[in-house]
Amino acid sequence: MNARYLGWIARNKMFDRKLSIAFLVFGLLAGFLPQISAVLLLLTALVVFVIVQTEKNPLNKKDVKKGLVLTNRVKRIRNLAWALYIIPAALSLVFVLMWGKAYPACNYILPQILLFQIVPLYIVGSNFLLSGQEKSVQNYFLNDAKRIMGENGTYNVGITGSYGKTSTKMVLVEIMNQTLAPTFSPPKSINTLMGVTAWIRNHLDLFHQYAICEMGAYKRGSIEKMCELVPPHAGIVTRIGIAHLERYGSQENIFQAKSELPRALPDDGILVCNGDDLLCRRTSEENPKGQNLLYGFDNSKGDLNAYISDLEYDKSGSRFKIHYEGKSYDATCKILGEPLLSNILASFTMACALGANPAHVVSLIGTLKAYDNRLELKEVNDGTIELHDAYNSNPSGFGAALDVLNGLKGQRKILITPGMVELGDREFEENFKIAEKAGSICDLVYVIGETNKKALTEGLAKGNIPKENVVCIRNMKTAFVELQKIRNKGDIILIENDLPDIYENLITL
C-alpha cells in the first residue's frame, strides 16, 4: 500500500540521518582537502560499513520481535529497489573518479545525500513497476485456486468479524473434523486473499468434505473477493466493532465490509451471528437466509438460538451451561473470558446447524485448550499466574481480560500493556476508558511505550490507582526485566497486547 507507506514515513520522519551526516562531513573535508579526497572516500566507505553493521536487522530475530519474512514477491521488490539505487549511485561515483580534477569530490555528496533521502521512493517505484507482473502472477494463482475449489466441491463456511475470527475457526475445525467429516482450513491467522489462495493450491485434497475460510479485510470489497474464491454456503459473523477503524474510516464502512459475507450466502444458506452485538443482529436482519441463527450471553429478548448461562471460572477454567433447541448442556473448558467463550458458542451453533450432535460437541468443548496468547493462563514455578492475552487487543477483549483478572483469587493484580492501536479518532477515548477500568482493578500497572501513554496514565489516574503504582517503561523486554525483580508468590499478571517494535521504540535511520 504505497500511499499508506509514504504517509507513515512522513508522520514518523523516517528520513536518513546517519549516512547523510557521514557524507556531509566527507564532502566538507574534501572541499578543504581535495588532495586527499580518495583517502576520505575510503574512510567514508568504512564509516558507512560500520553504520550498516550497527543498525537493527529486521531479518534477525535477535534484533526484532518478529523477523521479516522475505517472500518471493518481497525479494522481487527489494532487488529492483536496489537496482534503482545502485545505478545512479554508481554513476555519481564514476563521475567523481573520472572527472575529479575538474569537479571537486565534494560534488559527490549532494547526489549521495539525495539518494539516501529518497530510499522510500525506490521501494514505491519498484512496487509500482512490478505491479503489472504481480497482478498477472496473482491472477494465475487465484484462477488455479478457484479451479481446485470447484473440482473439490466442498461445503464452504466463511468466518468474518472485527475480532475472534481465528479462534472461532480453530474451534470449528476441531469440532467438525471429529463430528462431521474431514475439514480443510488454512492454519493460524491466514485470512488474506493470496494467503488463502496459496493454502488451497498446496493443501486442499479431494477427501476434504468441508472447507472453513477466515475472511479478513482492511477495506470494503476484500471479503467479496474472498467469497468469489471460496463461495460460502454458510457463514459466521463474530462481532462488528472498531478494529482497524483508522483504515476503514467509519463504523458504517466496517459494517458494510463485514456484511459482504452474509450477502454472498445463497438463499438457502446458514448465517450464524453474535446476538450480543447490535451490528451483527443488523446484518442478520438485512440478510435473511435458510437459517438465521443468533448466539450469545444475553437472552433477555428470548430470541437467541444458542446461549450461555451460569458462567463461573477459576484458574482451572470455565464452567457454564449451553442452551440450544430447548435443551441445556453442562459444559466445562480450560478457556477463560466471555469473548473466547462466545467464539466457542459460535462454533457450537454452526456445527449443530450442519448436523453435529450437540451433546457430542459439548464433550469436545471440554477438551479445548487456550490458543497461544489468547487469554492463556500459565502457572509459573515461582507461584505466580500469568494471563497471556498478547496476540491482539480490542476494547471488548481487553475488558473481558480485566474481568478475568479481577475474578481470579490471588495477591496483587498486575497489568502490562501498551494499550490498543488502529482505532482511528477513537484511540485515545477507548484507551482512556479501559485504563479507568484497569485502575479500579489493578494494584500495579506497567504502561509500555509512548503510543498510548497519555491516554492510559490519565485513565488509570481516574480509576484511582495510586500514581506510584503506575510505571511507564520503554518496551516489553524492559518491563519483564523489572517485573522479575518484584514479582511475588500469589501475584496474577495480565499481559495485554504486544505491539511491533515501531510502536515501542523510536527508530532513527
Buried (B, 14 or more C-beta within 10 A) or exposed (E): EBEEBBEEBEEEEBBBEBBBBBBBBBBEBBBEEBEBBEEBBEBBEEBBEEBEEEEEEBEEEEEBEEEEEEEEBEEBBBEBBEEBBEEBBEEBBEBBEEEBEEEBBBBBBEBBBEBBBBBBBBBBBBBEBBEEEBEEBBEEBBEEBBEBBEEBEBBBBBBBBBBBBBBBBBBBBBBBBBBBBEBBBBEEBBBBBBBBBBBBBEEBEEEBBBBBBBBBBBBBEBBBEBBEBBBBBBBBBBBBBBBBBBBBBEBEBBBBBBBBBBBBBEEEBBBBBBBBBEBBBBBBEEBEBBBBBBBBBEBEEEEBBBBBEEEEBEBEBBBBBBBBEEEEBEBBBBBBBBBBBBBBBBBBBBBBBBEBEBEBBBBBBEEBEBBEBBBBBEEEEEEBBBBBBBBBBBBBBBBBBBBBBBEBEBBBBBBBBBBBBBBBEBBBEBBBBBBBBBBEBBBBBBBBBBBBBEBBBBBBBBBEBEEEBBBBBEBBEEBBEEBEEEBEEEBBBBBBBBBEBBBBBEEEB
